Amino acid sequence: MATTNPLQFIQQVRTEVSKVVWPTRREVMLTTVMVFIMAALVAVFFALVDILIRGGLQQILGFFG
């Protein structure tokens, strides 16, 4: 196993970071908006499922109570 001194390590990190393709501001904003929309849709879906299950259970338990 080869050891790398700290200076070489920093140079290697800089080389690798320079290869990264960073997203544009527009891409970041667009994906952020898409994440918020999807989170809202999932929240609504689970709220509806919760309401349906709760109503069904209340109906079932109403027969026995």
C-alpha positions in Angstrom: 0.0 0.0 0.0 1.5 3.3 -1.1 1.4 6.2 1.2 0.7 9.7 -0.2 2.1 12.8 1.6 -0.4 15.6 2.4 0.7 17.8 -0.4 0.2 15.1 -3.0 -3.1 14.3 -1.6 -4.3 17.9 -1.8 -3.1 18.1 -5.4 -5.0 14.9 -6.3 -8.1 16.2 -4.6 -7.9 19.5 -6.6 -7.4 17.5 -9.8 -10.5 15.3 -9.1 -12.6 18.3 -8.1 -11.7 20.1 -11.3 -13.3 17.2 -13.2 -16.7 17.6 -11.5 -19.4 19.1 -13.7 -21.3 21.4 -11.4 -25.0 22.1 -12.1 -26.1 25.5 -13.3 -28.2 27.8 -11.1 -31.2 27.1 -13.4 -30.7 23.3 -13.0 -30.5 23.6 -9.2 -33.6 25.7 -9.0 -35.5 23.4 -11.3 -34.6 20.3 -9.4 -35.4 22.0 -6.1 -38.9 22.9 -7.3 -39.4 19.4 -8.6 -38.4 17.9 -5.2 -40.9 20.2 -3.4 -43.7 19.3 -5.9 -43.0 15.6 -5.5 -42.9 15.9 -1.7 -46.3 17.7 -1.7 -47.8 15.1 -3.9 -46.5 12.2 -1.7 -47.8 14.0 1.4 -51.3 14.4 -0.2 -51.3 10.8 -1.3 -50.4 9.5 2.2 -53.0 11.8 3.8 -55.7 10.4 1.5 -54.6 6.8 2.3 -54.6 7.6 6.0 -58.1 9.1 5.8 -59.4 6.0 3.9 -57.8 3.5 6.3 -59.1 5.5 9.3 -62.6 5.7 7.9 -62.6 2.0 7.1 -61.4 1.0 10.5 -64.0 3.2 12.2 -66.7 1.5 10.1 -65.4 -2.0 11.0 -65.0 -1.1 14.7 -68.4 0.5 14.7 -70.0 -2.9 13.9 -68.5 -4.4 17.1 -69.0 -1.4 19.4 
